[in-house]
């Protein structure tokens, strides 16, 4: 197979994901409304400042609405990654995924192309949120909007790969919503999305260790620092490693000869 075949396949998968996104306008608005409602409520209900700013002067404090904005961006990426993977479960039930999987192209490429197509949609939604969030005076420096793009890509890849892994293990469409909520909310609340890690450590050492082990925490921290053109290397390494692990397990799970699909067929 030549590179043209790979590009043509990726273009077809990305175009299908984009058309599905355009035809599901409720998905776009729900992805934006949910974090904006959280932002509006927390910004209005919590009139205090948290932590020390990650930009000079370091002794200054930042408003709570500014602090939770990166966590809400990561929430958008997580929900979109899960919904994109939900379509894989739907396609498997409808039988249309068989057409994709019988392609002569390797399965790892097909799943990676699906993942990248979802990442593109996720980043567009995150950028729309950043534009609207300026109403709440969430205004990082202009160069932060450029520096945050690689962080958004890496975080979206990790969360999308997690969604692919879950979709490989779920047999029926109705079960996906339950599993999705079981994964999303513990990951979100057991992270630094809403509270600083130092504050969590003061309250509970066990919860702090859970937050440190949570890859969603590292997605939030990478985005938070990137908005001010700073790199959080530990978070970047964790996201790269977890993305590789989740994607590898997802490819294995979708392999009819070795993965979970083979075990389900034998049942």
Number of C-alpha atoms within 10 A of each C-alpha: 7 6 8 9 12 16 12 11 18 19 14 15 21 21 13 14 20 16 11 14 16 12 11 11 11 11 16 19 11 13 22 20 14 13 21 19 11 15 20 14 12 15 17 12 11 11 10 11 14 16 18 14 14 15 14 8 9 10 11 13 16 16 17 21 26 20 22 22 25 25 25 24 28 28 26 24 30 28 22 26 25 25 19 25 25 21 16 20 25 18 16 18 14 10 11 12 15 12 10 16 16 10 11 10 14 11 17 16 14 20 21 19 20 23 25 21 22 27 27 17 20 29 20 12 20 23 16 13 20 18 13 13 19 11 10 15 11 16 15 15 12 11 12 18 17 14 19 21 17 13 25 25 17 19 31 31 29 30 28 32 32 23 27 29 22 22 27 22 17 17 16 12 17 11 11 21 13 10 13 18 13 11 15 15 11 12 20 21 14 21 27 27 27 19 17 16 19 12 13 18 14 10 11 11 12 11 16 21 14 15 23 17 14 18 22 30 24 25 31 28 24 27 31 27 19 24 23 19 19 16 18 16 11 11 22 18 12 18 25 14 13 17 22 15 15 21 23 14 19 25 21 19 22 22 17 14 11 12 17 19 18 14 12 12 8 7 5
